[in-house]
Amino acid sequence: MNALNHHIFKLLSQTADKESLEAYVVGGFVRDLFLKLENKDVDVVVIGSGVYFAQQFYSLLPENEASIAIFKNFGTAQIKYKDWIIEIIGARKESYRKDSRKPIVEDGTLIDDQNRRDFTINSMYLSLNSAKYGELYDPFNGVQDLQDGILKTPGNPDTTFSDDPLRMLRAIRFAARLNFKIEESTMAGIVRNADRILIVSQERITDELNGMIMGSKPSVAFDLMYKTGILHHFFPEMVALQGIDVIDGKSHKDNFYHTIQVLDNICALTNNLWLRWAAILHDIAKPATKRFDPKVGWTFHGHEDKGSRMVKGIFRRLRLPLDEKLRYVEKLVAMHLRPIVLSKEIVTDSAVRRLIFEAGEDVMDLLILCEADITSKNKEKVVKHIANLRLVADKISEVLSKDELRNWQPVLTGNHIIERYKVNNPKYIGILKNKVRDAILEAKIPNDIDAALEFTDEIAREMGIELI
């Protein structure tokens, strides 16, 4: 194959011949060759010691352009060379205990190695030895499955998924990424073994989940996780969104399918993982806030505030970062209705200033979330809502350029008030600060300390608060 003309593969072949070891390129690199996708992560399997082979191969690379990491306990090595990553492992035989994903590993043959592979499309081998260089070994007809767009396990799916339950999520991620159909018996295997995901560490689950979220159409993955029952075991809040209730002929939309549509929409607008997470969680509290009012139908009052408060618990359980990324998602969930409300009204400078003040540097991301949240099947309504949001965006840009409000904070602080007025009650300090903030946002006074103090003196007199 032409892809094996790169000098990396020539050096791998040279090493295999010199050490009289069988060696093969296997897995995702071979799969992506057939799919004509660029891939610079190369898996090499050696019939023998993978670590020894890796050391010999590494010695042929320019020292200042390559690095090697050896994992003796696993019999593997990773070599980084320029923008290539080469993983080298000895062929092995694996067996599993029922309560653990960690295999009992023994040295194995090529047949042992092929039997431990996850999917047929990842079980194709290209020989590196010069006598058979580039020759394809395809024991499970992976090429045919690639052509047919089918994802299936090489052997019994129950064994594949019970041995390593993370493979169930990998199957779903591959199906979504490649737009492949999961073969019927493989799909049934995921359904039967869904609860096995509970023995996998949350960090590994979340890595796979984030990989799905960063795809071009993650709704496919979420739909598959829901239908197989695997989502129920680690993301019950998401599952709770599914379903439609009807009372007196009045129904609400299915918030699960609305949410994954919003996720797809936002993926067309941004590659920001945390903005995508905000899309996933923007309606997460709708089940908890759902009420039926005979006069107006179904309501979800306060779901944005309750949803924002739910974010931290979900992030903690899913082992997502509890830092500024969490606070970013919390903010966007809490504020996701604000621009939509503005877009239905006459947009005043003061309303826009308040939005900018509260959203800060994330105000434009908030607008992206709001645009993605428009999922009506009425195309005219969608066009109208998006146009209105664009007007809000234009107004924000206008006010930002005029007022320099991004990351703005009022000049008057609590310390100013304590030093200037005879006030002991913190409640009054907060009242004075808020009145100054509102006056600046509504352009009644400029945002400078002299104007703020003059205004505060007047308010303090009205409240009976004396100067020191």
N, C-alpha and C positions, 0 to 999 in steps of 0.2 A: 504494500500500500504506500502511496506517495507520502502520507504523513509520517511514515517511519524513515523517511530520508533525512530527517533532522539529525544533526550530529549527536544529540543526546542518545538516540536509539542505536546509533552506530557504536557508541561507547558501551552501552549496555550489552550489545551483541558481542563486542570484543571481550568484555568481562565474562560473559557466559561461556564463550568458546575457550578462553584461556583457563578458566577454572573447571571446565568440563561439567558444567551444571546446566540443566534445562531451565530456561527462563521465558516468561510470557508477560506481555502487557495484557491486562484484564480489566473488566469493570467499566466504569463511566467513560473513560477515555475512548475505549473501543466503541461503546454505544454511540458516543457523540460523533465519532468519525463517520458512522453510517448516517447519522442525522445531519451531517455537515454543520455541526456546532463547534465553535472554538472551545478548547479545553486544554489547559496547561497543567492539570493535576493528573499525574500518571501513577497508576497502581501496577506494580510488578510482582509476580509470584514466582518464586524460585523453588525447584525441587531440591531441597537441601537447606543450608543455613542462610536465611535472608540477611542476617546481620553481617556475616562474613562477606557475602556477595556485595552488600552495600558499601562496606569498607573498601573493597577492591575497586569498585566503580568510582567511589569518591576520590580515590587516589589519582584517577585519570583527569579530574576536573581542575581548572585553574584555582589555586588555593584562595586567592583574594576574591573570587566570584561565587564561591560555594560554601555551604555550611552543612553539617550533619548532626542529627540527634538520634541517639540509639536508645531503644527501649528493650533492654535484655529480657525483662520479665514477660514481654509479649512476643519476643523474637522478631521485632520489626525495627526499621530505621527510616528516618525521613531526611531527604536531602533537598535543600533549596539551592537552585542554580538559576541566577538571574530571575526571571519571572515564572520559572517552572518549579513545581513541587513534585518530587518523586518519592512515593511510598514503596518500600521494598519489604516483602514478608516471605517467610518460608511456607511452603504448602503445609497445611495442617488438617488434622481431624479434630472435630469439636463434639462434645456431648454436654448436655445441660441438666442441672437439677431443676425441679419444678418451681422452687421458690427463688430462683436467681437467674439474672441475665448473664452472669459471668460463666463462661464455658470452661470445661475441663479440656485442656488443649494438649494434643500429642502431635509429633511429627507425622506428616501424611503424604499421600501420593497426589498426583494430579486429579484423580477421580475423587479422593477425599475432599480436595479443595473445591471442586466443582459442586459437590453435594452440599456444601455449606453456603453457597451463594444465595442471595435474596430473591432475584428475579431473573427470568430467562434473558432479558435484554441486557443484564449486567453480568452474564455468564459466558461471554464470548472471549476467546483467547487469541492473541496474535503471537506467534513464535518469534523469539529474538535470536535463536541460534542460527548461525549462518547457513546451515544445511537446509533449513526450512524457514528462512527469514521472511516474515510478513505473512506466513501461511495461517489461515483462519481455522481455529478449532471451535466448533459451535455445537456442543453436545445436546443442547435443549432447543434448537431451532430458534435462537434469539433473533436472527436476521429476519425470519418470516414474521415473528411477532412484532418487530419494529415496522415492517412493511404494512402489517394489518392494524397497527395502532393498538396493540393489546398488551396489558401488563398482567403477568401471572408468575407464580412461583415455579421453580424447577421441579419440585417434588410435592409432597403432601403439604398443603397450606397450613394445616393445623400444626404440623411439626415446625415449619418455618416460623410461624408467628408465635407459637408457644415458646420456642427456643429463644427468640429475640423479639419481644413484642413491639420494640421501636420500629420494626420493619413494617408494621401496619400503617404507621404515620408516614413512613417513607413511600409506601405504595400510593397513598393518597396524594402526597406531595408530587411524586412523579406523574401521576395521572393528571393532576391539575396543570403542572408545568408543561407537559408534552401533549396535552389534550388527548390522552389515551383512555381507552375503556378498560376498567379492571375486569378481568375474566371472571365468569360467574362463580366457579368453585373457589377462586381466590377471594372474591368479595364475600362469599358465604363464610370463608375461613376467618376473615376479619370480624364479621358479626359474632361468630361463635367464641372468638378469643378476645373480644374487646376489653373484658375486665382484666386481662393479663397486663394491660398498660399500667396497672397500679403498682407493679414491681419495678417500673422504670423510674429513675430519678426525675424530679420535676425539671431540673435544669436541661436534661436531654430532650424531654418533651417540648419544652419551651423553645429550644433551638430549632426543632423541626417546625413548630408552630410559626415562629418568626420567618423561617424559610418559606412557608406557604404564604404568609402575609405579604412578603416581598415579591411574590409572583405577580404576573400581569392580570390574572383573574382569580383571586383567592376565593371568590364565592364558590367555585367548583370544589375546592378543598373543604370548606366549611360545610357545604351540603353533604359531601361524602362522609365527613366525620359525624354529622348528625344522623344520617341514614344508617350508618353502621353501628351507632350507639357508642362509639369511642369518645365522642365529645362529652357525653354525659358524665364520664368518670373524672374529668379534670376541669371542665368549664361549665358547671351547672347553670350559672347565671345566663349564659348564652342560650342554653337549651330552653330555659324558662321563657324566652322571648317568642318561641314558636307557638303558633295556634291562633285561631280566630274565634271570638265569642260573639254570639248573636242573641240580643234581647229585643223583643218587640220589633223584629225586623231590622234592627240597627246593629251593624257590625263594625269592627275596627280592622285595620290591615294587619297582616301577619308581620310582626315586628322582627322576627328572625330573618325572614327573606327580605324585608325592607333593609335591615342592617347590612346584610352581605351585598345587597345592591349598592348601598352607600359606599361600602368598602371598595367594590369594583370601580365605582365612579371616581373615588378619590385617588385610586391607583393610576388613573389616566391623567391626574393632575400633579402628582407629587411622588417622589421616592422616599419621602421622610417616614421612617418606620413609626415614629411616635405620633405623627399626624394620622397615620393609618390606624394606630391603636385608638386614637380619639374617635375615629369613625366607628370602630367596633363597639366602643363603650358609650357612645353618645346617647343611646336610648336604653341603657342597661337597666335602669330603674323603672321602666314602664310597667313590668308585671307587678311591682310593689306599689305603684301609685295608680293603678287602673281602677276606675270607678264608673258606674253607669248612672247617668242623670236622665230621667225620662224626658226632660225638656230638650236636652242638647245631644244626648247619646253618650258615647264613651269619652272619658276624659283621663288625662295623665298629668294632672296639675302637680307641679314641683318636681317632675322627674329629672329635670336637669340638675337641681340642687342635690337631691338624694343620690342621683347617679354619680355626681362628683365626689360625694362622701364614700361611695362604694369602691371607687377606683383603687384606693390604697390597699384595701383588703384583698382585692383581686391581684394587684401587682405583687403583694407580699406572698400570696399563695402560689402564684405562677413563677416566683423567683425573678421577677422583673425588677429593674433598678428603682430604689426608693430615694431618688435624688431629684435633680431639677427636671428630669424626664417625667417622673411621676407628677410633679407640680404642674408641668406643662399640660399633660393630659387632663389632670383635674380641672385646670382653668378652662380648657376648651370645651370639656363636657358641661361645665357649669354655665358657660356663656353661649352655647351653640344656638340658642333661640334668639339671642339679642339682635344680630344683624337682620334676621328674617323679619322680626317685628319692625325694625327700622325701615326695611324695604317696602313695607305696606303703608308707611306714613310719609308725610312731608319731612324730608331729612333736614333738620336744622343743624347749624354749626355746634350748638351747645350739646345736642344729643350725640353728635359724632365725637366731640371732645371727650364726653363721658365714656364712650365706648373705647376710644384710644387710651384714655387714662387707665381703664380697668384691664384692657387686654395687653397694653404695653407693646413690646416688640413683636408679639404674636398676633397682632390684629389682622394681618393679611392671611396668616394661616387659618384664623377663625373664619374668614370669608371663604377660603377654599373648602373648609368643612361644610359650611352652609350651602355652598353651591352643590357639593356632592350629595347633600341631604335632600335634594329635590328629585323625587323618584316617581312623580305622577305619570300615569300612562297617557294623559292628555298632553300632547306635544305642544299645543298652543300655550297651555298653562306653564309648562316647563320653560319655554322661551321667554314668557313674560316675567316669571320669577327670577330667572337668571339675569335678564336685562335690568330688573330692579336692583338686584344685588350688585351689578356692575356700576349702577349709579351711586350706590353706597360706597363702593370702592373708590370711585372717582372723587366723591366728597371727602373721603378719608385722606386721599392723596393731596387734595387741595388744602385741607385744614392742617395736615402735617407740614406741608411746605410753608404755610403761612404762620403757624403758631409754634413750630418746632416742639410738638407735644410728645413725640415718641420717648418712652421711658421717663415721662415727666413726673415730677413730684412737687407739691406746693412748697413754696419757700418758707412758710411759717411752720415751725415745729412745736412740739409740746414743751420743749425747753424755753422757747421764746415766751410762751404763755406763762409758765411758772415764774420766770424771771421778771415779768412785767406786771402781773396781776396778783391780787390777793385772792387766790383760789386754791382750795384744798381738795375739793371733790373732783376726782378724775372724770366724772360724768361731764362736768362743765368744760374741762379741757377738750374732751372729744367733741362737744357741741361747737365750741369756737373753731376748732380745726376744720370741722366739716363745713361750717358756714363759709369759711375763707375758701376752702377747696371749691365749693359750689359756685361761689361768686367769680372765681377765676375761670372755671369751666364754662360758665354762662357769659363770660366776657364783660362782667360788670366792673371788674378791676383787672389791671395787668398783673402778671405773675412776678412782682418784685417785692422786696421786703418792706419798703417804705409804704407802698400802697396797701399791703396786707396788714401792717400794723395800724395804719390809719383806719381801715375798715374794721379791724378787730376792736379798736378803742370804742368805736361807735356801738358795736354789738354788745360789748361788755357793759357799757353804760346802760343800755336797754335792759340788760339782765341784772343790773344792780351790783356788778362786780367792779371793785375799785382798783385803781392803779397802785402799785407799790410805792 
